[in-house]
Amino acid sequence: MFNFIKQTLLNSKGSLDDGPDTEEKTRIAAGVILLEAAHADHECTEDELSHVIETLRADFDLSEKHAEDLIELAHRERTRAVDLFEFTNHINNEFSREEKRAVLEAVWRIIHIDGQLEKHEDHFTRKLTHLLRLTHKDMINAKLKAREQIQ
């Protein structure tokens, strides 16, 4: 798996549209969104990063090594990107409404993992809700579900 990701990086022309297949692009897009949530308050803690990796492992049935490699690739894509549109657009094209709600729940779990809600995190989730074409009600329901799951 590492060779696949390494080859993807070597062949990348600087866009999510280049290189990996659709399934891997979806994993990368989800990874970027989750990493962005972890960094929304300008600090990514070990707990947040661990939760991102565990979420990717569980949601995409990945080995720990594959999830860690995916996070590395997602981090590079996140650093390269100007905004989240290419990632949320890919998610919108590949995920059902229910799957997008699950992404939003995962984002809220990452945000709530430290027990605090910063204004940047709240703003990020509102922006993400809009980019994923979800409703305010979807956002609130995801927030409440995530809070229950964390406690």
N, C-alpha and C positions, 0 to 999 in steps of 0.2 A: 504494500500500500504506500509506503514512504516513497518508493521509486515513482509511483504514479503521480504523487503530489509534487515531487521534485521535478519530474518531467513537465508537469503542468506549469510550474513556475518558470522553467527554462524556456518553454514555448510560448508563454503568455505575451501577448502584445499589449497588455495594459488594460484589459477589460474582462469582466465576468463572462462576456459573450464568447471569448476565445478560449480554446483549450478543453476544459472538462466537459463530460456529458451532462445532460439535463439533471440527472439525479444528484450528481456531485455539485453542480451549480446551485441547486436548491439547498443543499447542505451548507455550502459556502455562504449563500445569501442569509440563511438563518443564523449561521455563526457570526456574521458581521453584525446583524441586528442585535443579537444577544451580547456581543462584545460592546456595542455602542451603548446598550443599557447599562452594562457594568461600568462604563466610563462616563456615564451621563453626569455624575457629580464630580468629574475630573479626578477620580481616584478609584482604581480597580483593586479591590482587596483580594486576598487569597481565597476567602470564602466565596466571593462573587465569581472569580475565575473557576473555582472548583464546581460551582453550581452551573456555570455555562457548559463546562465539559460534561458534567453528569446529565444535563438536559439534552445535549447533542447525542450522547451515548444512548439514552433511553428512547428519545424520539425517533432516532434513525437506526437503532439497533447496531451501534458501532462498538468496536473494541476500544479499550482505553487508549491504545496507541494511535488508532485511526482518528479518534476524537481529538487527541492532542495535536496530531499532524494537521487536522482540519482547522483547529484553532489557529495554528501558526499561519496557514494559508489565509484564513479569514482576517487575521490581524494585518497581513500584508495588503489584502484587498481594501480593508478599512482605511489604512494609511494612504493608499493610492487614491481613493475615491474623494470626490468633491462633496457629495451628499449621499443620502440614502436611497434616492429614487431608483437607481438601477437594481438595487437589491429588493426593495419593496415591490417594484414592478415585476420582477421575476417571481416573487412570492405570490403576487396577485394573479399571475398567469398560471401558476402551477398548483396553488392551494385552494381548497374549498373555503367557504366562509367559516366553517367550524375549525378547520386547520389554522386559519389566520387568527381566530380567537384563541386557540391554544398557544400560538406564538406570543400573543399579547399577554396571556397568563404567565408564560415563562418569563417574559420581560418584567412583569410585576413581581414575580418571585425573586428575581435577581435584585431588583430595586429594594425589596423589603428585607432581604437577607441580613442587612446591617441594622435593621430596626428603626431606620430614619427615612423620612421622605424629604429630600431636598427639592427646592423649587426647580432646579435644572432637570431633575428626574421626572417631575410632574409635567414639565413642558415637553420633555422628550416623549413621554407616553401619549400626550395629546397629539403631538405631531405625527407619531407613528400610527395612531388610530386613524388619522385622516389619510395618511399615505397608504394604509392597508384597506382603505374604503370601508371601514367599520364605523359603527355609530357610537355616540357618547354612552349610550346604555351598554353596548358591548364592552367599552372601556371600564365602566364602573363595575359591571359583573365580573370581568377578568380580575380587576383589582381586589374585589371582595373574595373571590375564589382563591386567589394567590395568598392573600392574607391568612385565610383559614388553613391553607396547606402549610404555610410556614410555621404557624403556631402549634 
